[in-house]
Amino acid sequence: AISSWWGCSLGHSHPRIVAAIKQQSGKLQHSILGNMSHPPAIELAERLGRLFKDERRAFFASDGASAVEAALKIAVQYWHNTGRPERRRIVSLANAYHGDTLGAVAAGFLPQFHRAFKPLTFPVYRAAAPFCAACARNRAPDSLSAPACDGECFQPMRRLLDKHHEKIAAVIVEPLCQCAAGMRIYSPQYLKKLAALCRAHDILLIADEIAVGFGRTGRMFAFEHSGIAPDIVCLGKGLSGGSLPISATVVKEKIYASFADGPADHTFYHGHTFAGNPLACAVALEVLKIYEEEKIVAEARRKGKMMKEKMAELRRLKGVGNLRGLGMLAAFDLEPAGRAAALKKNLLKKGVLIRPLGNTIYLMPPLNTPDKLLAATMDLLAGALEKENSGR
């Protein structure tokens, strides 16, 4: 019920994905992307570009953390290339998680994961994170339909950018949901205000869509709920439907243009052996076709409403609170401490795998989960909670 760490957006062994792997394996299994390319990488970059309203370029890597690492370095080198090397500081949200490589750790430092590596990280400006459920408990589990607020949660970010903007290269955020921090969902209005302030201060905005992109929120990308166009977008997980390692850092044309050689060398000296691997690119191309042809995003939006209705039924159960949802992502907090581990164990006996984050229970099922299976899964969850409450 968690898409195998949020990646298997189309379940396991989708026949079209399996066929794409077999077909490409007979043509080309590996190619460097240093000063050359290959057809699947070229086609994938072009197809990814069509998902955006403006001109974009793609840099490929093999996992989400590597996409974030590239995004941070691209942002810093962009300012170096354009004659503003003093703009090298990164801003992120408290509780953020952006991966486990060192740059990503610096930007998304979580003490429970990264405490031992703190001495190796660079300093980051960190703003208090928004969390709609924290200021409006027992709200219906759909932050996107939440009533308008005064945006008080944005003030820490505003003060930080107003004070330090001349030093800042980029702000990086997980759009609308800080997943690893406990499915902390926040309003699209926050993201809209952030984009406007970044634009006013000429700061790059990086959207880490690795967990929430490709239909998870009921839109192709979560940032679309805010009507913005981030300067850099990090993609992964659902890009290959979780089948092969591939990620992408997608940048606006103006950023790409700053890396042109002339008169100085502005090359982006960054790359990995398996960046843009032909097998992975071929799979990603097929996955994007499946999303389009099977109307996966629209179906995720519909199924998200179904999950919202089923999740609302849990309100009556003891210890269940802070219900929240965003497309095909549903979460709640379970009290007292310790119940989450017991619930995980009980559900596993029934064939349902969940992976609580502390006392936060969440569901992120594959986007093509059949309606009956989706309903049955949520009924099993409710039944396990009821059984536990009754002491049986």
Salt bridges, closest charged atoms under 4 A:
GLU46 OE1 - ARG50 NH1 2.58
ASP54 OD1 - ARG56 NE 2.75
GLU86 OE2 - ARG84 NE 2.47
ASP100 OD1 - HIS114 NE2 2.88
ASP142 OD2 - LYS308 NZ 3.46
ASP162 OD1 - HIS201 NE2 2.75
ASP208 OD2 - HIS98 ND1 2.76
ASP231 OD1 - LYS252 NZ 3.66
GLU253 OE1 - ARG57 NE 2.88
GLU286 OE2 - ARG16 NE 2.73
GLU292 OE1 - ARG47 NH2 2.79
GLU293 OE1 - ARG16 NH2 2.93
GLU294 OE2 - HIS14 NE2 3.66
GLU299 OE1 - ARG302 NH2 2.85
ASP333 OD1 - ARG324 NH2 3.11
ASP371 OD2 - ARG302 NH1 2.92
ASP379 OD1 - LYS310 NZ 2.55
GLU386 OE2 - ARG316 NH2 2.55
GLU388 OE2 - ARG339 NE 2.47
